[in-house]
Amino acid sequence: MASKKIHLFRQSAVEAGNPGDYYINPSEKLMTKTSDWSAVEHEDYIETIFNMAAFKGPGELVYGKRYKNQAIGDSVNKDDNCGYILNSDFIDFNGIDGEIKDGLTKMYYPKIKLGEENKKKKKNVVGVSTSTPN
């Protein structure tokens, strides 16, 4: 069985032919300011780092949005600000953490491991018992 390739950014996933397999979908406006922020993939989490002093102009509000399956099928994040969408299929929203230090805002988004993704989906399924009473 081939392993699933998950891309850091939405555009990379689209180019690879896997439009739903991404962690972050940045807006076009955010992508024009790539020298002022970064996203780094670690083994267990995605880290974003923003130099907030660079985001002071009109429409330069930086924020992440948590949409469940919202961005799948969209090739562009149509946000007018410097926002980004997090893919709930691969990011665990319960474990998000962050810090502000030396003028930088760092956010840590834990990844959902592929095995956990399947467990997460199974938790929402109503089961039927096949046992019979004695």
DSSP file (Angstrom, degrees, kcal/mol; ACC not computed):
  #  RESIDUE AA STRUCTURE BP1 BP2  ACC     N-H-->O    O-->H-N    N-H-->O    O-->H-N    TCO  KAPPA ALPHA  PHI   PSI    X-CA   Y-CA   Z-CA
    1    1 A M              0   0    0      0, 0.0     2,-0.2     0, 0.0     0, 0.0   0.000 360.0 360.0 360.0 131.0    0.0    0.0    0.0
    2    2 A A        -     0   0    0      1,-0.1     2,-0.1     0, 0.0     0, 0.0  -0.506 360.0-115.2 -76.2 141.8    1.4    3.4   -1.0
    3    3 A S        -     0   0    0     -2,-0.2     2,-0.4     1,-0.1    -1,-0.1  -0.476  31.0-108.8 -76.9 151.2    1.8    6.0    1.8
    4    4 A K        -     0   0    0     -2,-0.1     2,-0.6     1,-0.0    -1,-0.1  -0.656  25.6-142.3 -82.3 129.1   -0.3    9.1    1.5
    5    5 A K        -     0   0    0     -2,-0.4     2,-0.5     8,-0.0    16,-0.1  -0.841  16.0-168.1 -95.6 117.8    1.6   12.3    0.7
    6    6 A I        -     0   0    0     -2,-0.6    16,-0.2    84,-0.0     2,-0.2  -0.922  12.0-144.0-107.6 129.0    0.3   15.3    2.6
    7    7 A H  E     -a   22   0A   0     14,-2.5    16,-1.5    -2,-0.5    17,-0.2  -0.600  13.5-132.4 -94.1 151.7    1.6   18.7    1.4
    8    8 A L  E    S+     0   0A   0     -2,-0.2    16,-2.3    14,-0.2    15,-0.3   0.920  91.8  37.3 -66.0 -44.2    2.3   21.7    3.6
    9    9 A F  E  > S-a   24   0A   0     14,-0.2     4,-1.5    13,-0.1    16,-0.2  -0.828  78.1-126.4-115.3 150.8    0.4   24.1    1.4
   10   10 A R  H  > S+     0   0    0     14,-1.7     4,-2.3    -2,-0.3     5,-0.2   0.887 108.1  56.4 -56.2 -45.5   -2.8   23.8   -0.6
   11   11 A Q  H  > S+     0   0    0      1,-0.2     4,-2.5     2,-0.2    -1,-0.2   0.885 105.3  51.7 -61.5 -39.0   -1.2   24.9   -3.9
   12   12 A S  H  > S+     0   0    0      1,-0.2     4,-1.7     2,-0.2    -1,-0.2   0.890 109.4  50.7 -63.0 -38.8    1.5   22.2   -3.7
   13   13 A A  H  <>S+     0   0    0     -4,-1.5     5,-2.7     2,-0.2     4,-0.5   0.897 109.9  49.6 -66.0 -40.1   -1.3   19.6   -3.2
   14   14 A V  H ><5S+     0   0    0     -4,-2.3     3,-1.3     1,-0.2    -2,-0.2   0.934 110.6  50.0 -62.6 -46.2   -3.2   20.9   -6.2
   15   15 A E  H 3<5S+     0   0    0     -4,-2.5    -1,-0.2     1,-0.3    -2,-0.2   0.828 110.1  50.9 -62.9 -31.9   -0.1   20.8   -8.4
   16   16 A A  T 3<5S-     0   0    0     -4,-1.7    -1,-0.3    -5,-0.2    -2,-0.2   0.523 118.8-111.4 -83.4  -5.3    0.6   17.2   -7.2
   17   17 A G  T < 5S+     0   0    0     -3,-1.3    -3,-0.2    -4,-0.5    -2,-0.1   0.622  92.5 104.2  86.3  13.0   -3.0   16.2   -8.1
   18   18 A N    > < +     0   0    0     -5,-2.7     3,-2.1    -6,-0.2   -11,-0.2  -0.608  41.7 172.7-121.7  69.7   -4.1   15.6   -4.5
   19   19 A P  T 3  S+     0   0    0      0, 0.0    -5,-0.2     0, 0.0    54,-0.2   0.689  76.0  47.0 -60.0 -22.5   -6.2   18.8   -3.8
   20   20 A G  T 3  S+     0   0    0     -7,-0.2     2,-1.1     1,-0.1    69,-0.1   0.484  90.2  87.8 -95.5  -2.1   -7.5   17.7   -0.4
   21   21 A D    <   +     0   0    0     -3,-2.1   -14,-2.5   -11,-0.1     2,-0.3  -0.619  64.2 103.0-102.7  75.6   -4.2   16.5    1.0
   22   22 A Y  E     -a    7   0A   0     -2,-1.1   -14,-0.2   -16,-0.2    68,-0.2  -0.954  56.2-147.1-146.6 161.5   -2.7   19.7    2.6
   23   23 A Y  E    S+     0   0A   0    -16,-1.5    64,-2.4   -15,-0.3     2,-0.4   0.845  82.7  26.1 -95.5 -46.8   -2.2   21.3    6.0
   24   24 A I  E     -aB   9  86A   0    -16,-2.3   -14,-1.7   -17,-0.2    -1,-0.3  -0.953  52.6-164.9-128.5 138.9   -2.5   25.0    5.4
   25   25 A N  E     - B   0  85A   0     60,-2.6    60,-1.9    -2,-0.4     2,-0.1  -0.835  21.5-163.6-120.7  90.3   -4.3   27.0    2.7
   26   26 A P  E     - B   0  84A   0      0, 0.0    51,-0.6     0, 0.0    58,-0.2  -0.411  21.7-110.7 -75.9 150.3   -2.8   30.6    2.8
   27   27 A S  B  >  -d   77   0B   0     56,-2.5     4,-1.9     1,-0.1    51,-0.1  -0.313  27.6-111.7 -70.6 161.5   -4.6   33.5    1.1
   28   28 A E  H  > S+     0   0    0     49,-0.9     4,-1.0    51,-0.3    -1,-0.1   0.891 119.4  54.9 -60.5 -39.3   -3.1   35.1   -2.0
   29   29 A K  H >4 S+     0   0    0     50,-0.5     3,-0.5    52,-0.4     4,-0.3   0.901 107.4  49.1 -63.2 -40.6   -2.4   38.3    0.1
   30   30 A L  H >4 S+     0   0    0     51,-0.4     3,-1.5    53,-0.3    -1,-0.2   0.881 105.9  57.7 -64.7 -37.2   -0.5   36.3    2.7
   31   31 A M  H >< S+     0   0    0     -4,-1.9     3,-0.8     1,-0.3    -1,-0.2   0.742  96.9  62.6 -66.8 -22.1    1.5   34.6   -0.1
   32   32 A T  T << S+     0   0    0     -4,-1.0    -1,-0.3    -3,-0.5     3,-0.2   0.612 102.3  52.6 -76.7  -9.6    2.7   38.1   -1.3
   33   33 A K  T X   +     0   0    0     -3,-1.5     3,-2.2    -4,-0.3     4,-0.3  -0.163  64.9 137.4-115.3  38.1    4.4   38.6    2.1
   34   34 A T  G X   +     0   0    0     -3,-0.8     3,-0.7     1,-0.3    -1,-0.1   0.706  65.9  63.8 -62.7 -20.6    6.5   35.4    2.3
   35   35 A S  G 3  S+     0   0    0      1,-0.2    -1,-0.3    -3,-0.2    -2,-0.1   0.639 102.3  51.9 -76.0 -11.1    9.5   37.2    3.6
   36   36 A D  G <  S+     0   0    0     -3,-2.2    15,-2.7     1,-0.1     2,-0.3   0.373 116.0  25.9-107.2   3.0    7.6   38.1    6.8
   37   37 A W  E <   -E   50   0C   0     -3,-0.7     2,-0.3    -4,-0.3    13,-0.2  -0.984  59.2-167.7-156.0 163.2    6.3   34.6    7.8
   38   38 A S  E     -E   49   0C   0     11,-2.1    11,-2.6    -2,-0.3     2,-0.4  -0.985  12.5-148.6-150.6 160.1    7.1   31.0    7.4
   39   39 A A  E     -E   48   0C   0     -2,-0.3     2,-0.4     9,-0.2     9,-0.2  -1.000  17.1-168.8-130.6 131.5    5.6   27.6    8.0
   40   40 A V  E     -E   47   0C   0      7,-3.0     7,-2.9    -2,-0.4     2,-0.6  -0.978  14.5-140.4-125.8 131.0    7.7   24.6    8.9
   41   41 A E  E     -E   46   0C   0     -2,-0.4     2,-0.2     5,-0.2     5,-0.2  -0.813  23.2-179.1 -93.2 124.2    6.7   21.0    9.0
   42   42 A H        -     0   0    0      3,-2.9     0, 0.0    -2,-0.6     0, 0.0  -0.627  44.2 -95.6-109.4 173.7    8.0   19.0   11.9
   43   43 A E  S    S+     0   0    0     -2,-0.2     3,-0.1     1,-0.2    -1,-0.0   0.908 120.1  17.6 -58.7 -43.9    7.4   15.3   12.6
   44   44 A D  S    S+     0   0    0      1,-0.1    67,-2.8    66,-0.0     2,-0.3   0.508 128.3  22.4-109.9  -5.8    4.5   15.8   14.9
   45   45 A Y  E     - F   0 110C   0     65,-0.3    -3,-2.9    46,-0.1     2,-0.4  -0.981  63.4-120.3-155.9 164.0    3.4   19.4   14.2
   46   46 A I  E     -EF  41 109C   0     63,-2.8    63,-3.2    -2,-0.3     2,-0.5  -0.936  28.8-157.3-107.0 132.5    3.3   22.4   11.8
   47   47 A E  E     -EF  40 108C   0     -7,-2.9    -7,-3.0    -2,-0.4     2,-0.4  -0.947   5.6-166.6-114.4 128.7    4.9   25.6   13.1
   48   48 A T  E     -EF  39 107C   0     59,-2.3    59,-2.4    -2,-0.5     2,-0.4  -0.930   2.9-167.2-111.1 141.5    4.0   29.0   11.7
   49   49 A I  E     -EF  38 106C   0    -11,-2.6   -11,-2.1    -2,-0.4     2,-0.4  -0.991   5.0-173.8-130.6 123.2    6.1   32.0   12.5
   50   50 A F  E     -EF  37 105C   0     55,-2.4    55,-2.6    -2,-0.4     2,-1.2  -0.964  25.1-144.3-121.3 131.9    5.0   35.6   11.8
   51   51 A N  E >   - F   0 104C   0    -15,-2.7     3,-1.9    -2,-0.4     4,-0.3  -0.802  22.9-167.4 -85.9  94.9    6.9   38.8   12.1
   52   52 A M  G >  S+     0   0    0     -2,-1.2     3,-1.4    51,-1.0    -1,-0.2   0.722  77.0  70.2 -65.8 -22.6    3.9   40.8   13.3
   53   53 A A  G 3  S+     0   0    0     50,-0.5    -1,-0.3     1,-0.3     3,-0.2   0.772  95.3  56.9 -63.5 -24.2    5.6   44.2   12.8
   54   54 A A  G <  S+     0   0    0     -3,-1.9     2,-0.6     1,-0.2     3,-0.3   0.582  94.6  68.9 -82.7 -10.2    5.4   43.6    9.1
   55   55 A F    <   +     0   0    0     -3,-1.4    -1,-0.2    -4,-0.3     7,-0.2  -0.556  62.6 109.5-109.8  66.3    1.6   43.1    9.1
   56   56 A K        +     0   0    0     -2,-0.6    -1,-0.2    -3,-0.2     3,-0.1   0.485  51.1  96.1-115.7  -9.0    0.4   46.7    9.9
   57   57 A G  S >  S-     0   0    0     -3,-0.3     3,-1.6     1,-0.2     2,-0.1  -0.197  89.4 -68.9 -81.0 174.1   -1.2   47.8    6.7
   58   58 A P  T 3  S+     0   0    0      0, 0.0    -1,-0.2     0, 0.0    -2,-0.1  -0.390 121.6  11.8 -62.0 134.4   -4.8   47.8    5.6
   59   59 A G  T 3  S+     0   0    0     -2,-0.1    23,-0.2    -3,-0.1    -2,-0.1   0.665  93.6 117.1  74.0  16.2   -6.1   44.2    5.2
   60   60 A E    <   +     0   0    0     -3,-1.6     2,-0.4    21,-0.2    -3,-0.1  -0.029  29.9 138.7-107.9  31.6   -3.0   42.7    6.8
   61   61 A L        -     0   0    0     -5,-0.1    21,-1.2     1,-0.0     2,-0.5  -0.622  43.4-146.9 -72.3 128.3   -4.8   41.1    9.7
   62   62 A V        +     0   0    0     -2,-0.4     2,-0.3    -7,-0.2    21,-0.2  -0.869  33.8 140.3-103.3 128.6   -3.2   37.6   10.2
   63   63 A Y        -     0   0    0     -2,-0.5    21,-1.9    19,-0.5     2,-0.4  -0.971  41.8-127.3-161.5 151.5   -5.4   34.8   11.5
   64   64 A G  E     -c   84   0A   0     -2,-0.3     2,-0.4    19,-0.2    21,-0.2  -0.811  21.5-149.2 -99.7 143.3   -5.9   31.1   11.0
   65   65 A K  E     -c   85   0A   0     19,-2.7    21,-2.7    -2,-0.4     2,-0.8  -0.898   4.1-146.5-112.8 142.2   -9.4   29.7   10.3
   66   66 A R  E     +c   86   0A   0     -2,-0.4     2,-0.5    19,-0.2    21,-0.1  -0.872  29.5 163.3-109.2  99.2  -10.6   26.3   11.4
   67   67 A Y  E     -c   87   0A   0     19,-0.9    21,-1.0    -2,-0.8     2,-0.8  -0.966  35.8-132.3-117.8 130.5  -13.0   24.9    8.8
   68   68 A K  S    S-     0   0    0     -2,-0.5    19,-0.1     1,-0.2    -2,-0.0  -0.730  86.9 -27.4 -82.2 114.0  -13.9   21.3    8.7
   69   69 A N  S    S+     0   0    0     -2,-0.8     3,-0.3     1,-0.1    -1,-0.2   0.570 102.5 127.2  60.3  12.7  -13.6   20.2    5.0
   70   70 A Q  S    S+     0   0    0      1,-0.2    -2,-0.1    -3,-0.1    -1,-0.1   0.907  70.4  42.8 -65.8 -43.0  -14.3   23.8    3.9
   71   71 A A  S >  S+     0   0    0     -4,-0.3     3,-2.0    15,-0.1     2,-0.2   0.606  82.1 112.6 -86.8 -11.0  -11.3   24.3    1.6
   72   72 A I  T 3  S+     0   0    0      1,-0.3   -52,-0.1    -3,-0.3     3,-0.1  -0.450  86.4  20.6 -65.6 128.0  -11.4   20.9   -0.1
   73   73 A G  T 3  S+     0   0    0      1,-0.3     2,-0.4    -2,-0.2    -1,-0.3   0.065 101.5 104.2  99.2 -23.4  -12.2   21.5   -3.7
   74   74 A D    <   -     0   0    0     -3,-2.0    -1,-0.3     1,-0.1     3,-0.1  -0.774  50.4-168.0 -88.0 132.9  -11.2   25.2   -3.6
   75   75 A S  S    S+     0   0    0     -2,-0.4     2,-0.4     1,-0.1    -1,-0.1   0.587  73.6  46.5 -93.2 -10.7   -7.9   25.9   -5.3
   76   76 A V  S    S-     0   0    0     -5,-0.1     2,-0.8   -66,-0.0    -1,-0.1  -0.994  74.3-134.2-134.6 136.5   -7.7   29.4   -3.8
   77   77 A N  B     -d   27   0B   0    -51,-0.6   -49,-0.9    -2,-0.4     6,-0.0  -0.822  22.6-160.1 -82.9 113.8   -8.2   30.8   -0.3
   78   78 A K        +     0   0    0     -2,-0.8    -1,-0.1   -51,-0.1   -51,-0.1   0.212  39.6 138.2 -87.4  16.0  -10.4   33.9   -1.2
   79   79 A D        -     0   0    0      1,-0.1   -50,-0.5     4,-0.1   -51,-0.3  -0.368  47.9-149.8 -62.7 136.8   -9.7   35.7    2.0
   80   80 A D  S    S+     0   0    0    -52,-0.1    -1,-0.1   -53,-0.1     2,-0.1   0.668  79.9  59.9 -80.9 -18.1   -9.0   39.5    1.5
   81   81 A N  S    S-     0   0    0    -21,-0.1     2,-0.7   -18,-0.0   -51,-0.4  -0.218 108.3 -85.8 -95.3-170.1   -6.8   39.6    4.6
   82   82 A C  S    S+     0   0    0    -21,-1.2   -19,-0.5   -53,-0.2     2,-0.1  -0.318  80.8 137.9 -92.4  49.3   -3.5   37.7    5.3
   83   83 A G        -     0   0    0     -2,-0.7   -56,-2.5   -21,-0.2     2,-0.3  -0.357  38.1-154.9 -92.2 171.6   -5.4   34.7    6.7
   84   84 A Y  E     -Bc  26  64A   0    -21,-1.9   -19,-2.7   -58,-0.2     2,-0.4  -0.991  11.6-132.6-146.3 151.1   -5.0   31.0    6.3
   85   85 A I  E     -Bc  25  65A   0    -60,-1.9   -60,-2.6    -2,-0.3     2,-0.4  -0.871  16.0-145.4-106.1 135.4   -7.2   28.0    6.5
   86   86 A L  E     -Bc  24  66A   0    -21,-2.7   -19,-0.9    -2,-0.4     2,-0.7  -0.855  18.1-126.0-100.4 134.3   -6.2   24.9    8.5
   87   87 A N  E >>  - c   0  67A   0    -64,-2.4     3,-1.7    -2,-0.4     4,-1.3  -0.708  12.8-157.4 -84.5 113.3   -7.3   21.5    7.1
   88   88 A S  T 34 S+     0   0    0    -21,-1.0    -1,-0.2    -2,-0.7     5,-0.1   0.626  86.8  71.6 -67.0 -13.7   -9.2   19.7    9.9
   89   89 A D  T 34 S+     0   0    0      1,-0.2    -1,-0.3   -67,-0.1   -66,-0.1   0.754 116.8  19.0 -71.5 -21.9   -8.4   16.3    8.3
   90   90 A F  T <4 S+     0   0    0     -3,-1.7    22,-2.1   -68,-0.2     2,-0.4   0.467 112.3  74.9-128.9  -5.1   -4.8   16.6    9.2
   91   91 A I  B  <  -H  111   0D   0     -4,-1.3     2,-0.9    20,-0.3    20,-0.2  -0.948  67.6-140.3-115.4 131.5   -4.6   19.2   12.1
   92   92 A D    >   -     0   0    0     18,-2.9     3,-1.3    -2,-0.4     4,-0.1  -0.793  14.2-168.5 -89.4 102.5   -5.7   18.5   15.7
   93   93 A F  G >  S+     0   0    0     -2,-0.9     3,-1.0     1,-0.3    -1,-0.2   0.739  79.6  66.5 -65.8 -23.4   -7.4   21.7   16.8
   94   94 A N  G 3  S+     0   0    0      1,-0.2    -1,-0.3    -3,-0.1    -2,-0.0   0.741 101.6  47.6 -70.7 -22.0   -7.5   20.5   20.4
   95   95 A G  G <  S+     0   0    0     -3,-1.3    -1,-0.2    15,-0.1    -2,-0.2   0.245  76.1 138.0-105.6  14.1   -3.7   20.7   20.8
   96   96 A I    <   +     0   0    0     -3,-1.0     2,-0.3    -4,-0.1    13,-0.2  -0.346  24.9 169.8 -64.6 137.1   -3.0   24.1   19.3
   97   97 A D  E     +G  108   0C   0     11,-2.1    11,-3.4    -2,-0.0     2,-0.3  -0.908   5.6 171.1-140.5 166.9   -0.4   26.2   21.2
   98   98 A G  E     -G  107   0C   0     -2,-0.3     2,-0.3     9,-0.3     9,-0.2  -0.987  14.0-156.7-167.3 172.4    1.5   29.3   20.6
   99   99 A E  E     -G  106   0C   0      7,-2.4     7,-3.1    -2,-0.3     2,-0.5  -0.986  14.6-139.2-156.8 154.0    3.8   32.0   22.0
  100  100 A I  E     +G  105   0C   0     -2,-0.3     2,-0.3     5,-0.2     5,-0.2  -0.983  36.6 155.4-117.5 123.2    4.8   35.6   21.3
  101  101 A K  E >   -G  104   0C   0      3,-2.5     3,-2.0    -2,-0.5    -2,-0.1  -0.973  60.7  -6.5-153.2 132.0    8.5   36.3   21.7
  102  102 A D  T 3  S-     0   0    0     -2,-0.3     3,-0.1     1,-0.3    -1,-0.1   0.837 128.1 -52.4  54.2  39.1   11.0   38.9   20.3
  103  103 A G  T 3  S+     0   0    0      1,-0.2   -51,-1.0   -52,-0.1   -50,-0.5   0.512 115.9 113.4  78.9   4.3    8.3   40.4   18.0
  104  104 A L  E <   -FG  51 101C   0     -3,-2.0    -3,-2.5   -53,-0.2     2,-0.6  -0.897  55.6-150.1-111.6 138.8    7.4   37.0   16.5
  105  105 A T  E     -FG  50 100C   0    -55,-2.6   -55,-2.4    -2,-0.4     2,-0.5  -0.940  18.1-169.8-105.0 120.3    4.2   35.1   16.9
  106  106 A K  E     -FG  49  99C   0     -7,-3.1    -7,-2.4    -2,-0.6     2,-0.4  -0.931   3.9-170.7-113.5 132.6    4.7   31.3   16.7
  107  107 A M  E     -FG  48  98C   0    -59,-2.4   -59,-2.3    -2,-0.5     2,-0.5  -0.958   8.6-154.3-121.9 142.2    1.8   28.9   16.5
  108  108 A Y  E     -FG  47  97C   0    -11,-3.4   -11,-2.1    -2,-0.4   -61,-0.2  -0.966   7.8-171.3-120.7 118.4    2.1   25.1   16.8
  109  109 A Y  E     -F   46   0C   0    -63,-3.2   -63,-2.8    -2,-0.5   -13,-0.1  -0.923  19.7-136.9-112.6 108.5   -0.5   22.9   15.1
  110  110 A P  E     -F   45   0C   0      0, 0.0   -18,-2.9     0, 0.0   -65,-0.3  -0.366  19.5-126.2 -65.6 140.5   -0.3   19.2   16.1
  111  111 A K  B     -H   91   0D   0    -67,-2.8     2,-0.6   -20,-0.2   -20,-0.3  -0.566  12.2-127.2 -82.2 148.5   -0.7   16.8   13.2
  112  112 A I        -     0   0    0    -22,-2.1     2,-0.1    -2,-0.2     5,-0.0  -0.875  29.8-126.6 -90.4 124.2   -3.3   14.0   13.2
  113  113 A K    >>  -     0   0    0     -2,-0.6     4,-2.2     1,-0.1     3,-0.5  -0.442  21.1-114.5 -70.2 147.6   -1.4   10.8   12.5
  114  114 A L  H 3> S+     0   0    0      1,-0.3     4,-1.3     2,-0.2    -1,-0.1   0.840 117.6  51.0 -57.4 -35.8   -3.0    8.9    9.6
  115  115 A G  H 3> S+     0   0    0      1,-0.2     4,-1.6     2,-0.2    -1,-0.3   0.885 109.9  50.6 -65.5 -38.2   -4.0    6.0   11.9
  116  116 A E  H <> S+     0   0    0     -3,-0.5     4,-3.0     1,-0.2    -2,-0.2   0.828 102.2  61.8 -67.9 -32.6   -5.6    8.5   14.3
  117  117 A E  H  X S+     0   0    0     -4,-2.2     4,-1.9     1,-0.2    -1,-0.2   0.920 105.8  45.5 -59.6 -43.5   -7.5   10.1   11.4
  118  118 A N  H  X S+     0   0    0     -4,-1.3     4,-1.9     2,-0.2    -1,-0.2   0.887 113.0  50.1 -68.0 -38.5   -9.3    6.7   10.8
  119  119 A K  H  X S+     0   0    0     -4,-1.6     4,-1.8     2,-0.2    -2,-0.2   0.904 108.2  54.2 -63.8 -40.9  -10.0    6.3   14.5
  120  120 A K  H  X S+     0   0    0     -4,-3.0     4,-0.6     1,-0.2    -2,-0.2   0.905 110.0  46.3 -59.8 -43.0  -11.4    9.9   14.6
  121  121 A K  H >< S+     0   0    0     -4,-1.9     3,-0.8     1,-0.2    -1,-0.2   0.875 109.9  54.0 -68.2 -36.3  -13.8    9.1   11.8
  122  122 A K  H >< S+     0   0    0     -4,-1.9     3,-1.7     1,-0.2    -1,-0.2   0.811  96.4  66.8 -68.5 -29.7  -14.8    5.8   13.4
  123  123 A K  H 3< S+     0   0    0     -4,-1.8    -1,-0.2     1,-0.3    -2,-0.2   0.781  97.6  54.8 -61.6 -26.1  -15.7    7.5   16.7
  124  124 A N  T << S+     0   0    0     -3,-0.8     2,-0.4    -4,-0.6    -1,-0.3   0.438  88.0  98.2 -88.1   0.2  -18.6    9.3   15.0
  125  125 A V  S <  S-     0   0    0     -3,-1.7     2,-0.5    -4,-0.1    -3,-0.0  -0.757  72.4-132.5 -94.6 132.5  -20.1    6.0   13.7
  126  126 A V        -     0   0    0     -2,-0.4     2,-0.2     1,-0.0    -2,-0.1  -0.718  27.4-145.8 -82.8 125.3  -23.1    4.5   15.6
  127  127 A G        -     0   0    0     -2,-0.5     2,-0.5     0, 0.0    -1,-0.0  -0.533   4.9-144.3 -93.7 159.2  -22.4    0.8   16.2
  128  128 A V        -     0   0    0     -2,-0.2     2,-0.3     2,-0.0    -2,-0.0  -0.988  18.5-129.7-122.0 127.7  -24.9   -2.0   16.2
  129  129 A S        -     0   0    0     -2,-0.5     0, 0.0     1,-0.1     0, 0.0  -0.557  15.5-169.5 -77.6 137.9  -24.4   -4.9   18.6
  130  130 A T        +     0   0    0     -2,-0.3    -1,-0.1     2,-0.1     2,-0.1   0.363  52.4 110.5-105.9   3.4  -24.6   -8.4   17.0
  131  131 A S        -     0   0    0      1,-0.0    -2,-0.0     0, 0.0     0, 0.0  -0.423  59.4-140.2 -77.2 155.2  -24.6  -10.3   20.3
  132  132 A T        -     0   0    0     -2,-0.1    -2,-0.1     1,-0.0    -1,-0.0  -0.910  22.0-106.9-115.0 144.0  -27.7  -12.0   21.5
  133  133 A P              0   0    0      0, 0.0    -1,-0.0     0, 0.0     0, 0.0  -0.358 360.0 360.0 -67.5 149.0  -29.0  -12.1   25.1
  134  134 A N              0   0    0     -2,-0.0    -2,-0.0     0, 0.0     0, 0.0   0.456 360.0 360.0 -80.4 360.0  -28.6  -15.4   27.0
